[in-house]
């Protein structure tokens, strides 16, 4: 006669073979070294159209015009960063946002390089570069 097991024993036996659910992927903790602001006005980009920032920095964009401001930048930011505000993927490693008057958006830069950008407000188009320097 085969051995008989109580239902509780079988549940314990089977429960011990179950693996816990896989943990969701997590990004490694990191901190940003600094924050720089670019303000777009009706007549200029301040402090300048070309900025230099260190790796692991956040760039804050401000629209100080009275019209919506389209910003296109040739970079793929870290999607997991809590310092990306408003920008969305625009294909081919680019980011874009349509920023309302008085609006603010942020973008982080984790890798060195030179990143071209363009701002459009009405008929006004301005171009510039962001130079991200240094190593991690």
Secondary structure, DSSP 8 states (H G I E B T S, - for coil): ------HHHHHHHHHTT----------------EEEEEEE-SS-EES-SEEEEESSEEEEEEE-SSS-EEEEES----TT-TT-BB-EE-STT-EEEEE-TT-EEEEEE-S-EEEEEEEEETTEEEEEEEEEES--
